[in-house]
Amino acid sequence: MRVAIVTTYPPRPCGIGMFSHDLRDALREVDPSSPVEIVSIVRDPRQVAASEVVAAIRQDVRSDYAAAAAELTSRGTDIVLIEHEFGIFGGDAGAYVVSLAEELEQPLVVTLHTVLSAPTVPQAEALRALCHRATLVTVFTETARRMILDARIVTPERVRVLPHGAPKVLLDVTADVATDSRVSRVALERLEGRTVLSTFGLISAGKGIELAISSLPAVVTAHPEVLYLIAGQTHPEVVKVEGESYRLGLERLVRELDLSEHVHFLDRFFTEAELAVLLSSTDLYLTPYRSREQIVSGALTFAVAAGCPVVSTPYYYAEDLLGSGAGVLVPFDDSAAMSAAVLDLLDHPDKLEQARIEARRVGSALAWPRVGAATLQVLAEAAELGPVAGFEKALPALRAPAIRPDHLLRLVDDVGIIQHANGIVPNRSTGYCVDDVARLAVAALGLDRQLNDPRYARMLSSALAFMQYAWDSSRSGMHNFMSYDRRWVDDATHGDHLGRTAWALGEVVGAIPARPEAGPSLRMLEAMVPALGASTSPRQAAFTVIGLARLDARSMSQPLEDLLRLLAGRLYAWYAACRSEEWRWFEGVLSYDNARLPQALIAAGYRLDEPEWRRAGIEALDWYAIQCGIETSSVRLIGNQWRLRLHPVPVTDEGDEQPLEAASLVEALVEAMVSTGDHRYGLQAVHAFEWFLGRNRFGLAVYDFGSGGCHDGLGPAGLNENEGAESTLAFLQALLALNGAGLQFSAPSPVTVVLP
């Protein structure tokens, strides 16, 4: 039986990665004849992977998930195991992993490392969609089993309880292990004659370590020999957002409480051998976690397996594991209660010993060989049951062109992006405009996520700087056009460029993972609220709504939510006033960037749970897509001479078809697919994108495969040979939208095949 585990994995510092590494070893020990391969979720694809890693999924690149599923099929994988935690997968609430599950042809087992009693709507939807695709779902405790059944995440007959494993070395620390361990020699020398308390793991605010530190003054007064070891580095995802502020705060608290001789930080990631030595030296283990929702803890598992008595806050896993007497539970955020519990055990050695004996008894059942054998039985059961019936495979993904940055890099300089080109040669006399720079910001954000190239992060920063410079707070307006010599050639006004700026800023603020540019972008967006609220232009309103709909609950201030409701309400009112059975549109003309209008209503309706807005947006988009022949062999876009309500059928020549129209149609259809879950819109989005590749009236590729740019239009005489900023960015935005929806594979493939 060939097994594949989808997970984070070393060298990425992550508790789930360590769990998966140990699980793989345990499965291999139980059955050496069964290959166990890894599909690794990565942040940095440049890290050197272990030989057992047969595919890498860039966490925030949705198409990689479908690509990995195809790779597993080609390798003859029999069973797939997904180690699930919301934060390790891309998309809202980790929803990108559902794309992988939808593409799998093999039976799927899902292990839930987090089960929430009150999940958000996106968390519940993503988890339910994943588990519905699973043949079996495993959890670590009976409490977790009850919770997912109560939430109707999965049916009872498909749930299995498997305990969290612990390395055998923790149960018996030999002299060789102690000698080989590199646990800080200075720290170990300091343990002579000390009563050792410890906590280990990747450090973040949720670990509540300040509670344990605050409990120590009363403890060290009675037991001056106490030493508290805090072992582990700050969680790398925390470092990206907050740096070392939490650890520094803990160190400051130690100094303020005059505990420097009683608290020691071991600031690095620990191997299992090092943890074995640390825990064998521990008299009492502390887990002062702050959230009751913690359904499993590898650190607590390891401590109990090592026979450590525990004092813990009453999170779910601690209640389950310590309930028989291996430890003592104290209330959350109550340092006095923690002091009292620690003192009670230290003052009564018989109680401490009884807890140690019970910890050893409980821990003996957690050794990886036993857990590995039980896991292998579940995998074999799932393989025999087969894939869940009744699900259609997701849409076949388009093999789109590889992203070629050549032409984009020709057009971009240290100011912004040149508006137009003569062929592929930038025409500097045309200067720059905010419209294009805002589009550049959206594209650069996606390219940085997709390609992990520092050039795109710099491109994004430069675009944001250009938009900030264009904003004139004294006039509550914005310049649009700048000459090549960096002079504004227009006044600060309102217009589409104001809405496109709001769209770009919203994309940056709402980006997952969080961007360092989010703070300045949010402040600028909030400063623009009065100007944006004064808009009477449907497109300016639509662009703004699309951007605001990207914000999450943390960044959506009341003024921004009010603005989103105001502008989306205007769009709905315009639609209701103009709509008829024959003309389901927002105004009496189909002009430019048309699909942005229904896209905005769909996005706002989904974001604010306004079903009538979403229904109207879907209706308008369905009608508009028919006008473009979306289900025919030749997509025909609205030309630059527009289409009037008085002439609702296409005339012989409506002018040039422009890439801007194709891109807006692609993105609106993707928005509809995400909002409704209807894959019909995904197929239509692919059709619309294929306009760039030849699904048009002339059968010509509007995308330039040689330069990586895009021609400016398709007219009666064929292709416009020029490749300007708007067209090239339109193509990139459409390509990135397909990628974000998992509807295309882009070369080079992220999958690296390593033969066994």
N, C-alpha and C positions, 0 to 999 in steps of 0.2 A: 504494500500500500504506500503510494507516494504522497506525502503530506506537504502542504505549503502553509506556512504561518505568516499572516499579514500583520505587521507590528512595527514599532520602533525597534532599533537594534543597535548594539555597540558598533562603532565608538560614540554614538549619540548618547549623552548622559541622560538617562530616563529610567524610572523605576519599572515601567512596563517592558522596556528593552532588556533590562536585567532579568526580569521574570521570564521573558521569551527565550533568552539565552539558556537559562537553567532548564526550562521546559523542554527545549530541543535536546539538550544533553540527556535528560531523563527519558525521553521517548526513544532516543537512540540506544540508551543502556538497556531498556526493556526489550526492544526489538531492533537489533543492529541491521537487519535485512531491509528495513523500511526507510527509504530516504526521507529526510525531513529538511525541507528547503525554506528559505526566508525571502519574503517580499518586504523590503525595508522602507518605512516611511521616513523620508529625509528632509532636513532643512537645507543642508549643504551637500549637494550631489558630488562635490569634489573630494569628500572624505573617502579614504580607502576602505572598501567593504571586505568583510570576511568571505571566504570562498563559498560558504553556504548561502550567501545572498545571491539569488538568481535574478532578481529584478529590483529596481529602485523606483519608488513613487515620490516625486517631489510633492510635498504636502499640499501646496496651494495651487497645483496645476491639475485641474480636473481630468483632462484627457489622459493623464498618466494612469489613472485608476482603470479605465477601460483597456488601455494598452497592457497593463499588467495581467488583466484577466485573459486577454488573448495569448499572452506569453505562457501562462500556466496551462492553457489548453494545448498549446503546441508542445509542451514538455511532458504531456501525459499525466498531469497531476490527477490523483484520485479523490482527494478530499482537501478542502481549504478551511483553515481556522483563522478567524479574525479576532485579534485581541482588541476589544473596543474600549476606547476612552474618548469622550467628546473632543478634548483638546489636541489630540494627535493627528486628526484628519482635517483636511481643508474644508472650506465652506461654512455657512451658518450652522452652528451646532454640529460641525463635523459631517455635514450631509454628503460630502463628495464620496465617502466610502460606499454609499448606496449605488453609485455608478458602477463600482467594481462588482458589487453583489448582483446587479442586474445583468451584467455581462457574463457571469460565471456559468459554465455548463456543468460543473461538478457540484456535489452536495456541499453545503456550507454549514459550519459550526461557528457560532459567535459566543465569545466569552466576554461578559460584561464586568468591567473593572469599576464602573460607576453606575449606581442605580439611585435615582433621585426620587424623593417622596413628592416633590412638587416641581417637576420639570417645566421649563418654558415651552411654549407652543412649538417653536422650531426644534427643541431638543426631543420632545415627545414624538413629533412627526418623523424626524430623522431616525430615531431609535426604532419606532414601530415599523417603518419601511424596511429597515435593515433586518429586523428580526422576522418579519413576514417572509423574507427570502431564505431564512435559515431552516435547515432540516432540524437542527437541535440548537438550543441556547443553554450555556452553562453559566452558573453564578457560584459565588464562593460560600454562601451561607443560606440557611433556611430563611432568615430574615429577608435577604435579597430576593429569594424565590417568592415569598409572599408579596413583596412590594411589586414585582413585575407582573404577577398575576392579578393583583388588585388594580393595577393600572391598565390591565388588558393589553399589555405589550405583546404577549404571546400566549398560546393556549397551554394548559397544564401538562399535557402529554409530551410536549416538546422541550421541557425544562429538566436539566440535570444539575445536581449540586456537586461540585468538585472543590475540595479545599485548596487554598493557596499553598504552594510547596515551599519548602525551605531546604537549603543545602545540607547534606549529611555532615559536612565539616563543622556545622554549628553544634551538632549533638555531641561531638567528641573532639575537642581540640587537642591534637597530638603535639608532642615536642617539636616535630618537624614543621608543623604548621606555624607554631609560635616563633620558631627560628626564622622561617622564610618571610613572615609578615613584616611589612614596612610601616606598621602603625607607628606614628611619631615616637621615636625612641625617647625623646625628652619627656613626652607625656607619660609613657609607660614607666619611666624611672620615677616619675612623680606619684605613681599609684602606691608605692610602698607605704604601708601603714595608713592608707586612706580608705574611707568608705566611698565607693564610686557610684554615682548616679550617671546615667547617660541617656542621650537621645541621638539617633542618627538618621540620615536621609538627606535628599535634596531639600534645601532650606527655602521656605517661602512663608509669607505672613500667616497662611492658614494653619501652619504647624503650631502656632500659639506658644512659641518658646519663651516669650516674655512672661507668660503666666508661670512657667516653671522657675525662671530666674527670680521673679517677684516673690515666690514662695520660700526662697532660700534663706533670707535673714533669720527667720525664726528657727530654721533647721540648723544652721551653722552655729547659732547661739548654744544650742543643746549638744550639737555634734560638730565641734570645730574641725574634725578630720575630714568632713565631707568635701568631695570634689565632684563637680558636675561637668561631664564631657559632652560637648555639642559637636558631633562628627558629621561632616558633609559640606559640600559646596552649595552656593546659592543656585537654585534651579535656573538653567540657562535661559529659559523663556522669560523668567522674571528679570534676569540681568538685562535682557534686550529692552525692556520697558522701564524698569525702575533702577537699574544698576544694582549696586550693593547697599542701597539705602536701608533695607530691613536688617541686614547683618550689622551694619554700622550702628543702627539704632539699638540693637541688642548689646553690642559692645559698650555703647554709651550708658545703657541701663546698668550693666555690670559695674562700671566705674562709679556711677551715682550711688549705688547701693553698697559700695566698698566691698565688692565680692571678687576682686581680681585674683585673690589667692584660692578661690573656691570654684571658679568657672574657667574652663579652658576650651578654646575653639580649635578644632582640627579641620582646617578649611581645604578639603579636597574630596574627590570621589573615592570610595573605599572598595577594595576587592573583597571577595567573600572570605579569603583567608584573614584579611585584616579585620573584617567584621567579627569573625570567629574569635580572634584574640581580644578584641574590644569587649564583646559581650561576655566572654568567659571571665573577664576582669570586673564585670558590672555586678554590683550588689542589688541595685534597684533601677529598673528601666522606667522612663517617663514618656508618655505620649499625651501632651496637653492640647490636642487638636481643638480647633475652634468650631468646627461644623459637625453637627450630628449626622450629616449626609454621607460621611465617609463609610462606604460599604465594605471596603477592604483596605488593608495596610500591609504592604510587604515588610515594613520596618517592624511592626508589632508581631507579625508572623515569625520573623527571624528571632526576635527577642524571646518569644515564648519557646520556640524550638531550641534555643540555647539555654533554656531553664531559668530565665530571668524573671523574678517577681516584678509586677508592673503596678504603677499608679497611673491612671489614665482618666481623661474626660470620657463621658458616656456616648461616644459616637457608636453607630450601629455595629461596626465590626468588633469594637472593644467589648460591647455588651455580649456579643456572641462568643468571643474567644475567651473572655475572662470570667464568664458567668459561673463556672464551676469552682472558682476560687484561686485561679492563677494570678489574680491581681485585685486591686481595689479601684472602684470608680468614684470620681468626685465631680461636682457640678462644673459646667462650663464657666470660664472666666471668674473663677473663685480661688484666688491664690491662697487665702486662709485655709480653705478646705484641703487644698493640695498639701500645704505645710502640715496640717494635722494628720493627713493620711500617711505621709512620709515618716513623720515622727512616730506615729503609732507602730509602724513596721520596724523602724530602727530601734525603738525602745523595747520592743518585744521580739527578740530573736526567734522565739518559737513560732510566732505568726509568720515571720519572714521565711522561715524554713518550710512551713507548711505550704505557703504560696509557691516557693521554689519547687517543691516536690510535685505540686499539681501542674505547674508550668511544664516540667519535664514529661509528665504523663500526657498532657495535651500535645506537647510538641513532638512526641514520638510518632504521632499519626500524621505529621506534616512533612516528613522527609520526602524528598523528591522521588526516590524510587517507587514509593507507594502511590504518590499522586500521579506520577508518570504512567504507571500501569493502569490506574483508573481512567486517566485521560485517553489513553490509547483504546480502551474499551469503548468509550463514548465515540471516538472518531470511527472506529470500526462499525459501531451501530449506525452512525449517520451514513457511512458509505453503503451499508446494506439497505438502508431505507431509501437512499437516492435523493435527488434534488426535490424541492417542494414543487408539487404539481400545480397547474393552473395559472402560472405566470408566463406571459410572453416575454421573450428576450427583448431587451431594449433595442432601439434603432441601431442599425449598422452605422458605424461612424464613418464620416467622410475622410478620405486620405487627402488632406489639404496640402497646399504647397508649404515647404519649409519657410519659416520666417527668415527673410533676407534683409538685414539692416542697411545694406549698401546705400540705397537711394535716400532713405531717411537720414542717414548720417551726412549725406551730401547737403541736404536742405537745412539741417540743424547747425546752428553756430552758438557762440557763447551768449547771444542775445535772445534768440527764439528760433523760429523756423521761417525760412523765406517763403513767401506766399506762392509764387509761381516759378515755372521753369520753362526754358526753351529746350524741348525734348527732355533730356535728363540733366541739363546744365542749369543750376539755380539762376534765376533772374533777379539779381540783387536790387535792381531799380524798383521792384515792386514792394520791397520792404517786408514788414511784418504786420500781423493783425492779431488781436486778442482771440477772435473766433478760432483761428488755427492753433494758437498757443494753448487754448483751453482743450482743444481736441488732442494736442500733443501731450498734455498732462495726463489725460485719460489713457492714451495709448502707452505712454512711458510707464505708468503704474502697472499696466498689464504685462508689458514686456519685461519689466524688472522682476515681476513674480514668475514669469514663464522662463526667462533665460538666465536669471541670477548673474547679470552682468552689471558692474558698477556704472557703466556708461548711462544706463537708463535711470538709475537713481539720480545721477547728476542732471540728466535731461529733465526729470520731474522737478527737481529743486529749481532749475533755471526757469522752467515754465511758471512755477508758482511765484518766483520773484518778478517775472514780467507782469503777471496779472496784478500783483500787489502794487507795482509801480503805476499801472494803468488806472487803478482805482483812485478817485479824487473825492475824499471824504467831505471836503468843503462844499462840493457841488452835489454830493450824493449821486455821482454818476461815474462814468468810466470812458476813458479814451479807447479807441479801437485800432487806429492805424498809426504805425510808426514807420518813418523812412529808414533807409539803410544807415543813415548817419545818426540814428538814435534820437530823432526829433518827432514829437507827436504832430501829426498833420490834421487832426480833427479836435473838436471839443469833447469834453467829458459829458456823455449823454447816456440815455437808456437805449436798449435795443437787444437784439439776439445775443450779442456778445456778453451782455450782463448775465443773461440766463445760462449761457454756455459756461461762463466762469463759475456760477453757482453749482452747476452740474459737476464740473471738475473738482471743485472744493469738496462737494459732498462725497464723491468717490474716494478722495484721499482720507477724509475723516472717517468714513465707514469701512475702510479697507481692513481685511483680515489676512494676515495678522496686522496688528496696529502699526501705523507708520510714525516715524519720528516727526514727520511734517504735519501730523494731524492737528496739533495744538494751534500753530499759526493759521492753518487753514480754517479751523473752526472759528477763531476770533474774527477773521476776515468775513466769513460767511455771516456771522451774527451782525457785523457792522453794516452789511449790505441789506439787511432785512427791510428797512423802510423803502429803499429804492426798488427792491424786488416786489414788494407788496403793491407798489403803484402800477405794476405792469397791466396793460390792456392788450398786449400782443399774445395770441395763443401760443406761438412758438417760444417766446421768452418764458411764458408761464410753464410750458411743458418741459423745457430744459431744466428750469429750476426745480420742478416737481421731481423729475428723475433723480437729480442730485440729492434732494432732501430725503427721498425715499430710501437712500442707501444708509442713512444714519441709524445707529442702534439706540437702545434706550438710554445708554449712558451719555451720549453726545446730543441727543434730541432735547434741547432746552424747550421750555414752553413757547417762547417767541418763534422758534423754528417750527415746532409742531403747528402752531397757529398759522404760520405762513404756508406750510404744506397744505393744511385744510382749506385755507382761503383760495389758493391758486388751483388746487384740484377741484374745488367747488365751482370755480369759474369755468374751468374746462368742461365740467359736466353740464353746467348751465348753457354754455355755448352749443354743446352737442344736442341737448334737449330742444333748444330753440330752433336749430337748423335741420334736425333730422326729419327725414320722411322715409317711406318704404323704398323709394327709388334712390334716395341720396342720403346715406347714413354717414353723415360727416359733420364736422364742427363749423364749417363755413361754406360759402357758396362756390369754392374753387379748390381744386387740388393743385397746390403750388410746389413747395420745396420742403425737403426734410419731413415729408408728410406723416410717416409712421410714428414719429416722435409724439404726436398728439394722443393716439390710443395707447402707446407705450406708457405715457405718463399716467393716464387714468388707471391702467392695469397695475402699475407699480404702486401708486398711492392707495388704491383699493386694497391691495394685498398688505401693504405696510400698516395701514390704519384700520384694517378689518372693516372696510366699507364695501360690502358685496355689490351694491348697486353701481358704484363707480367702476368696479372691475367688470361687471357684466356689460356696461355700456362700452368700456374700452375694448373688450373682446368682440362685441358686435361690430364696432367700427373697424377694427382690425380685420375681421373676417371679410367684411365688405370691401375694404381697400385691397386686401390680398387678391381678391377675385378680379379687381380692376387691373391688377398687374399680371394676371394670368399665372398665378402661383402654381396651379396644378397642371399647367400645360408644359409642352416641351420647350417653350420659349418665353422666358419672363420678359415682360414689356413694361418698363418703368415709365412713370409720368415724366414727360420731357420738360425742358426748361422754358417752353412756351405755355405750360400749364394746361389744365382742363377745367372748363367752366361747368357749372351745374346746368346751364342752358344747353350744353352739348355733352351729355353724360357718356357718350361712347367715343372711343378714340378716333381722332381724325387721321388723315393720311400721314401728316407730320406734325408732331407736337414739340418738335425741337430735339435737342440733344438729351439723351439719357445720361444721367450723371452718377458716379459712384456714391455720392452722398445719399441718393435715394435707395440704392441697394443696401448700403450699410444700415440705414435706419430701419428698413424692412426686416433685415436679418435680426437686429437687436430687439425689435418689437416682438417678433415671433418667438425668440428665445425667452423674453419676459413672459409671454403668454404660456409657454411650456412650463416654466418654473412656477408660475402662479397657479396654474390649473392642474399640473401633472399630466397633461394630455400630450403624448408623444407625437400626435399629428402635427402639432406646431413645430416640433423639432425637425420633422421631415420637411415641412415647408421652409423652415429657416435654412436648411441645407440647399433647397431649391433656389431660394433667393441668393444665397452666397454663390451658387454656381453661375449666376449672371456674370460674375467677375471672370469665370473660367471658360465661358463660351455658351452658356445657356441663355442666349439672347438672339435677337432677330437676325444677326449676321453670323452667328456661330463663331465669333471672334473672342479671344481672350483679352479682356480689358486690363487684367493684371499682367505686368511685364515680368515674366519669369527670369529674364536676364538681369534686370537691374534691381528687382525687388520693389519697384515703384508701381504706380497705377496710372493708366492713361486718364486724362481729364474728362473724357466723355465718349459717347457712341452716337454719332449723328448720321444723317442720310449718306454721307460720303465715307462712312466707316469710322475708324478710330481717330480721335484727337491725339496727335503724337506727343503733346506736352504732358509732363508728369509733375503736377504741382502738389503742394502740401495737403490741400483739402482731400484730393483724390487718394493720395498715398495713405493718409491717416484714416480715411474711410475704409479702405481695404483692411488695414491693420485692426481697426476697431471691430469690424465684422469677423475677422479671423479669430480675434481674442474672445469675442462673444461666443462663438461656437466652441472654442476651447473651454471656456468657463462653464458651459452647459454639458461638457463631455460628448460633444457631437462631432469631434474630429480628432485625428491623430496628427501631430505636426512633427516633422523630422527635425533634427535627429532624434531617434527614439531614445527615451530615457532608460530603456531596458537593456541591461547588460547580462548576457547569457554566460553562465559559468558551468561547463559540463562537469558532472560528478565523476 
